């Protein structure tokens, strides 16, 4: 491409749209947002500080990854999202959302 198309950022389009970039690469490691409402990104789980709020994963310390549908597209109408939580002891839990209804957390 001869360097004509620059890298994407949260504010500007590049090889990806800026919306897709935000959905793929955001990180809020100490988010106190409600876990049911949290967007795409990489997050910490720390029960002592209620990070994140409404954590029903059964994991007290660790991290989780949340993947939601970006704005637009057919699946966005279903409000699809997947969350994977990994405990500091290696425990792995997963759940998904469709039409604003979350499944129960399951171990995998």
Secondary structure, 3 states (H helix, E strand, C coil): CCCCCCCCCCCCCCCCCHHHHHHHHCECCCCCCECCCCCCEEEEEEHHHCECECCCCCCCEEEEEEEECCCCCCHHHHCCEEEEEEECCCCEEEEEEECCEECCCEEC
